[in-house]
Structure formats: C-alpha cells, structure tokens
Amino acid sequence: MKQVIVILAAGLLTASTAPAQTLYEATRPPPAVGEITYGDTPGAAICTGTLVAPDLVLTAGHCLRHHEGGPPLDPATIRFSAGRTGDTAVAEATGRESLFPQSVPEGEPSIAGDVGLLRLDHPLPGVAALPFGDAEGANLLVMVSYRRDDPHLPTVNPDCGILSVTPALFALTCPAVSGNSGAPLLVAEGDGWAIAGVMVARDRRSGLIGSWAARPRLGLRTAVAEAATP
C-alpha cells in the first residue's frame, strides 16, 4: 500500500479538478468543522479539523507534524478557525499541545495511525463538539473540508462511497485534494452528525479508490473522553 497512497501533506498536493459543492450553498456545515492554518504566511498550507471537545480538535496527525512521522510542529503556530466561511469564523484559537493517541493495528498501514488531537489554548464553549459514530451499515459518508486552492470556504462531498472497511481504515470513492487532510467523514446520527473517519490520504492509482480515512479507535476515543470529562 505504501506505493499507492499519498499522504495529503497540506501544501504538496496538486489540486484535483473534481467538482465539489460549496456547502454553504446547500446545508450549513456544522460549526465544529473548521480550517487549520499555520503562522502568518499567505498561501501557506492548510488542513481541516473538527472540534471534538471544547478545547480539542481532531485532525490528521501529519497536519500537526513537520512531516509524516516527524517531530511535532510548535502548537502555538497552529490556528483553528471553527466554522470559517470567508473572512469570518464562529470562534478561533491557537494550539497549546499536540497529542497522537491512535495506534496502528498489526497488519495495517501506517496511515491507520495518522490521527492527531490539537489542544487549544482556550476552550470554544460556544461551538458544539461532534461525537464519534461507527457508520455501521452505511454505504456513504459525507466529507466536510477546506481546500488550499479555495481557502476559507467549506466544501462538501456527500457521496464518499465506502468500498471496503478494515478495523482501522475506510477505502473511499471520493477524491481528496490539498487542504482536505484531517477532514471528518460524517454519518447522520439522530438529528445531527457524528464522525466516522478522518481523511488521511489519497490513492494515486486510477482505480475506484480515491482516498483513505482512518477510523477513530479506542485509544483516540478514550483520550477525547478523558479530555472532555470535567
């Protein structure tokens, strides 16, 4: 699998021409989904993240590192803008700590563990965090994300078909571009949305598989539950 997948290193992926519906033109995105940016450099790489606790953002692990498997970036240089649409955001904060609680099960590729949590320098109590879901029996997931080639505007792909499932990964039909790293793959749960996966890589082959999403495992879920406990 190492030869056929590409980590969505936020600034290194050539943008796809695949159409993406701008979510604000249809259904308002959950404000818990936001844009991750770095420093103050215009045009710098971006990622997508999701608030899963008042001061905790879920994203791809490589969005919080200098490179895949490398040392963590200085969290203070990372900014999360919840619900960003254009020049406005529902709430914003910078990072305070990076956590990497997801292990890689035996026999799975390293991307299965490419998940991270960014602890913010202050909680965002006005933004409702999203829970985890399992997508049991689901055929489609919804990806809400930001794109480097069209920053600050949330986009949606409502047709991320599930081609195969392992205990740690979804193989999906939907394409992925720079900026999609860390985007949540959502499943409807009750009257809201739940996180079934985290976008971590695209597939470079020209087959049915367009991208790969890591499934939230016990270590990650436990870390979020403990962080959210008063």
Secondary structure, 3 states (H helix, E strand, C coil): CCCCEEECCCCCCCCCCCCCEEHHHCCCCCCCEEEEEECCCCCCCCEEEEEEECCEEEEEHHHHECCCCCCECCHHHEEEEECCECCECCEEEEEEEEECCCCCCCCCCHHHHCEEEEEECCCCCCCCCCCECCCCCCCEEEEEEEECCEEEEEEEEEEEEEEEECCCEEEECCCCCCCCCCCEEEEEECCEEEEEEEEEEEECCCCCCCEEEECCCHHHHHHHHHHHCC
